[in-house]
Amino acid sequence: MKHKVLRKQENSRMCLVCGVKNDFGLKASFYELDNGELAGIFTPREEHQSYPGIAHGGISAAILDETIGRAIMVTDRDMLGYTVELNLKYKKHVPLGQKLIVIGRITREKSRTFEGTGEIILANGEVAASATAKYLKVPLDKMPSFQEDSEDRMEWQVNISENDPREIEYEQKTDMKTCLRLG
């Protein structure tokens, strides 16, 4: 099923996952979809490897944590999540040098916490890793590094690119196989 991209989310300066100035980061971009989910696009590089040609499991954990934690911003742009609990299932190797997608969604929300799930999807549509997580809600303006005049806050911005997709196509099947297309 095709999902229209409604909005691209902000990137930060030095985040391991989305930091535009972190030479060793994933430089992931995140897109809010018309079905309420969040899609992240990233390409693991040699710096992210474990065994030759394979991304480190910690990289998979980091991208899933970031994506599920950011999913709260789909409904509340000024809220972030601090991880309380993250549970992963590794199913396939995550290859280096291939553009991949990660999907995150909120499954339960309370006044101070939220829970979500997510998957890393390989180019052939298979799920490489999945996660469930719980987060504490933290307003963006309550984070010490995001005070109005800080460099981090000033560089928390949407970086529009001609390569940004207008729609993302994927299909969740009951056996957890997923098909993917970026458009």
CORGI-V140749 format. One line per field, one symbol per residue. ss: DSSP state (A for helix, B for strand, O for the rest). phi: phi as a letter, one per 40 degrees, with the letter a starting at -180 (. if undefined). psi: psi as a letter, one per 30 degrees, with the letter a starting at -180 (. if undefined). A space follows every 10 residues. Layout:
ss->???
phi->???
psi->???
This chain:
ss->OBBBBBBBOO BOOOOOOOOO OOOOOOOOBB BBBOOOOBBB BBBOOAAABO OOOBBOAAAA AAAAAAAAAA AAAAOOOOBB BBBBBBBBBB OOOOBOOOBB BBBBBBBBBO OOBBBBBBBB BOOOOOBBBB BBBBBBBBBA AAOAAAOOOO AAAAOOBOOO OOOOOOBBBB BBOOOOOBBB BBO
phi->.cbcccaccc bbcbdccbcc bccbccfcbb bcbccgcbbb babcbdcbcb cdgbccdccc ccccdccccc dcccbacbbb bccbabbbbc baccccgbcb bbbbacbabb cbbababaac bcccgcccab ababbccbcd cccdcbcdcc ccccccacbc bcccccabba bcbccgcbba abb
psi->kkkkkekkll laegkeegkf gjfglfhkkk kklfgflkkk kljklefglc lkgkkkfeee eeeeeeeeef fffefjfgkl kkkekkkljk elkjllgkkl kkkllkfkka efllllllkk klfgfkkekl lklklkkjke ffkefglegl eeefgjlkjk lffklflkkl kklfggkkkk kk.
